[in-house]
Amino acid sequence: MNEIQPQLDIDTAIQAPVSMQRTNLLGLDRTALEEFFVALGDKKFRAAQLMKWIHQLGVTDFQLMNNLSKELRNKLAEISCIENLQVAKDLLSKDGTRKWLLQLADGNFIETVFIPEDDRGTLCVSSQVGCALDCSFCSTGRQGFNRNLSTAEIISQVWLASVLLEEEMKPGRKITNVVMMGMGEPLLNFDNVVRAVSIMMDDFAYGLSKRRVTVSTAGVVPAIDRLGDRLDMRLAVSLHASNDALRNKLVPLNNKYPLKELMAACVRFIDKQNTRSRITFEYVLLDGINDKPEHARELVKLLKGVPTLMNLIPFNPFEGSGYKTSSKQAVSRFSEILHNAGITTVVRKTRGEDIAAACGQLAGKIEDKSRRHRRFAVPRFGMEQ
């Protein structure tokens, strides 16, 4: 594990918080920026110009934006800002995964992870400080919850990663995909996440295609329907169980939105997409809990009629989790049952484990307003052994 010294002088982007009265333009999508410039008495096309400077060129100093008039640049500096999060730690795994611990203006910390692969570079982005849900096998969930991230705080993760990876000047170190699978439940921060995704997909910003941006959810059914109405992009569902009795214990949200309702919402989401698509289902395998052949066979029945890509994820241990990683034999057997039933199945490799950047390990440092961490003093399901 290597720690890269935080780059705290990237242009003027990473700086002390500025006046709360100034608008942080980092979090405005094109429509909001057009309205912003019209309100200033300027033209809508200024929005596209500004987005290019910020998101494509990484410029945060208004005075360097030389296709804007000097008068406009001075005005922007007076009433607005381009304010990023601060890099507290910058860690590099032996497998090339890079993780940033980012400090928010209120003193909380979140984490963002870049995962390089042969054909892509995936950035895993956080949407909340902690997580509003309570999944017992997830390190983030154990931390409790503080608040939602703003659109600017979500986009800042993409901006910082883009700039810092560019500084490496190494091939294959470019963001090609974004997954909203970091800290938090994205669909419980719906409006800010949708605006952030719109910026990611905007041709004047990061220009990511709709098949390269994925929003993950544990199953917030009404928000899945709203998302299908607003965006054409990929959806991932954190499933982790094949029946309601088990999922109620592993993913408490299931008590409110059981599997039958969740599967119906997934089908409705697919029907709303403009192009042929499928749902990615995430399934963390826990030794002796949800990794038995009967669970795999239940999954086959559950997913019937739903276009599916199944990601099987070996559990990534963390201190006090109470769970164990499934054996290779159990993973292979589980995968084979799904594959033989015609379900496209991928066993995910664990990445960044040496820097606690693997799936379910992101924790950050938060002030837990939910006081949830206290409840783990008493063993819960899966923690009895």
N, C-alpha and C positions, 0 to 999 in steps of 0.2 A: 504494500500500500504506500502510495506517495501522496504527500500533501503539497499542492501547488499554492504558492503564496497568492492570496487574493489580489486581484488587479483593481486597486481602488482609485485609479486615475484614468479610467477609460473615458477619454474626452472630458466632459463635465457631467457625465451621466450618473455616477454613483457618488452621491453627495449627501450632506445633512439635509433633513427635511426642510422644505421651504414653507412659506405661508400657506395655510390651509385655504385661503381665499383665492389662490391662483388655481386655475384649471389645469389638471395634469393631462396633457394631450395624448399621452401614451395610451390611455384607456378609452379613447374615442374612436368608434368605427367611422367608416367613410360618411355615412348619413349624418352622424352627430357632428363630424368635423365640417361638413358642408353647412349645417345649420349654424355652427360656431362662426364661420367666416361670413355668412350672410348677415348675422347679427352685428358683425363688425363693419358692415357696409361694403364688404369685398365680394369676390366672385366664388362660386362653388368649386371651380376647378383648383382653387388653392388647396383644397383638402387632399387631392391626389398628389400634388406637389409635396406637401408636408409629409404625407405617409411615406413617400419614397425616401425622403431625407431621413426620417426616423427609423423605419423598419428595414429598408433595403440597404441604405448607406451607413446606418448606425450613427448618424449625426444628431447630437442633442443641443448643440449651441446654435441658437437662432441666427447669430451673426454670420455663420458659415453657409447659410442657405441663400446662395447668391442669385437665385432666380426669383426671390422675393424682394420687394422694394425695401430700402433702408427704413422707411417710415413704418412698414408693416412689421419688420423684424423687431424694431424697438417696441412697438405696441405689444407684440407677442411676449416679449421679455417682461413687460410690465404686468400683464394680466394672466399669463399662463406659464407653464413649466413642462419639462420632460424629465420626470423624476423616477428613477429606478430604485430597486431594492439594493441593499448593500451585501456584498459577498463576505460572509463571516468565515467560512471554510471552503476549500476547494480540494476535493480528494480524487485521486486517480487510482483505480483498481488495476491489479496485475493483468486483468483481461481487457483493459482499455475502457471500461466503464468509468464515467466521470460523474461525481456527485457534488452539488453545491448546497451548502447550508446558507440560507439567505435570511438576513435580518429585516424585519418590517419596522416601520416608523414607530409602532407602539411597543417595540421591544420583544415581540414574539419572533419565532424562527420557523421557517418552512424548509422543505428539501425538494430539489429538482434533480433528475438523473438523465444523463445522456448514455444511450446504449448503442455502440457501433456494431454493425453486422456487415457481412460481405456485400450485400446489395442495398443496404439502407442504413440510416442513422436515426434512431428513434429517441425523441425527447419525452420523458414522463413528467407531466406537469401537475402541480397541486392546485386544488380549488378551494380548500378551507384551511384554517389554522386548527389542526387536529382533525377530528371527524365527528359529525353529528350522529353517526351510527355507532353500533356497539358490538361489532363482530369480535368474538373472543380470541380468534386465532390471528388477529391483525395487530401488529405493534402500534400502528397509528391509532387504532380504535382504543387501545389501552391508555393512550395519552389523554383522552378526553377531548373536549371541544371548547374553542374560544369564540371564533367568528368566521364569517365568510370572507374570502378574499375579494377585493375590488377587481374590476376589469383590468385596471392598470397593473395591479399586483400579479395578475395571471399572465398578462402579456409581457411584463418585465422579465419573467422567467425565460420566455422565448428570446427576448431581445438580448439579455445577458449571455445566454448559452450561445447564440449565434455569433456574438462579438468575441467571446472568449475562445470558442472553437476556431474561429477564423484566425486568431492570433497563433494557434498551434502550427498553422501552415503545413498540415499533413493531409495526404489523400484519404478519402473515406471518413473525414471528420466533419460532415455537414449534416444539418437537420433536414431529413426528407420526410419524416413522419412525426406527428405529435399524438400522444395518447393522454387523455385526461384521466390518468390512473394513479396519480400521486396521492398526496394526503387529501382526504376528504371525499364526500359524496357529491359529485358535480351537479347532479340534478336537484339537490337541495340548495344550490346557489345558481338557480336556473338563468336569470337574466344576465348576470355577469359572465357566466360561462358561454352563453349564446353569443353575446357581443364579442367576447375574446375569440371564439371560434370563427366568427365572421371576419375579424381582422386577420387571423391566421390564413384564411382562404382567399383574402382579397388580393387581386393581381397587383395592386399598388403597395402591398405590404409583403407578406411572406409567400403568397401565391401557391399555397399547398392545395392539392386537388382534394375533392370531396372523399376520395378513397384513401387518402393519407392522413385524415384526421379522425380520431376515434374518441367518442365520449363513453365512459364506463359508468355503470350504475349497479347498485345492489338490488334494484327493482322498485323504483319509485314510479308506480304505474301511471298516475295522472301526468307526471312530467315526461314520461316516455311518449305519451300521446301528443303533448305540446311540442316536444322536440321534433317529432315526425312532421308536424305542421310547419315548423319554422326552418328546418335545415335538411339538406340532402347530404348525409355523411354516414359514417359507420357508427354502429352501436355495439358496445360490449356489455354483457350482463355477468356480474359476479354471482355464479350459481351456487357452487360448493356443496350441494346436497341434491338428492334425487327424490325426496318425499318431504311433505310438509312437516311431519313430526321432527325429523332431523334438522331441517332448515330453520325451523322455529328456534332451535337451540344455537345453531351456528350463526345464523343471520337473523337477529330478532325482528328486522323489518318485515320478514315473511309473515309474522303474526297479523300485520295490517294488510299486506298484499300477498296472499298465498300463491302457490305455483300456478294454479289454473288461471288466475287473473294475469299473472306475469307472462305466461306463454301467449295468452290472447293478445296482450299489449305488444308483444314482439311481432306477432303476425300482422297486426295493424300497422306497426312501424314499417315493416317490409313493404306492405301494400302501398304506402305513401311515397316510397322512394322512386326517383325518376329512372333509375337504371337497375338492372338485376343486381341484387345484393343478398347478403346473409348476415345473421347475427353471430358475433363471436361470443361464445360462452367460456367464462373463466372458471376453472374448477381446481381448487387447492386440495391436494390429496393428503389426508391426515391418517396416520397409521392406526388401523383398527376402528376408525370412526366413520369414514365415508368412502373407503377404498376397496370394499369387498365386491365380489362378482355380482351379487344381487343388486348392489347399488348401480353398477354399470348397466345391468339389464333394465332397471327402473328408468335410467336415463334414456335408453333407447326408446321406451314407450313414451316418456315425457316429451321428447323432442320430435316425435313423429309429426311431419307436416311443417316443421319450422326449418327453413334453410340455415344450416348450422356449420360453423367452424368451431370445433371444441379444442380449447387450450387446456391441457392437463399440466398443473403446476406443482412440482414437488414443494412441500412445505419448507419454508426457510425459517429455521429456529431462531428465537430470540429469548433473552433471559426471562425466566418465569412464565413462559408461554404455556407449559403443561402439555404440549402436543409433541408428537414425534413425526419424523419424516417417513413416509411409506417406503417399504423396501423396493428395490428395483424389480423384483419379481412381481410384486403387487401392482406396480405401475404398468409393467409390461402386460400383465394379464388384463387389467382394466382397459388399457388402450386397445388391446386386441379385440375385446368384446365389442367396443364401439366401432372399430374399423370394420369388423366383419358384418356389422349391421348397416354399413354404407355411410357412416358418419365420418366426415373428414376430421381427423384427430391429429393433433401435434402435441408432443411432450416437450414442454418448454425447458430450455437450459437455464440453470441458475446463473445470473450475471451479477457481478459487483458484490458478492457476498462478503468479501473481505473488508468492504467499506460500508457494510450495512445498507446497501443500495438495492437489494433484491426485493422481489414482490412481497409486500406485507411487512417490510422492515423499516420503512420510512417513519421517522418519529418526530424530527425537529425538536424544538424546545418551546412549549407553550404554557400560558397561564390557563389552567383548566377551569373554566367557569361552570362546567357541568359537574365537577367533583366526581367524575366517573371513576377515576383511578382508585378512589377509596373502596369501591365495591369489589375490587379484585383482591382485597385482603382476605376475602372468603373465597375458597375454591369454587369455580364455576364448572359447567359442563366441559369435559376434556381436561380439567386441571386437577382431578381428584387423585391421580396416581402420584 
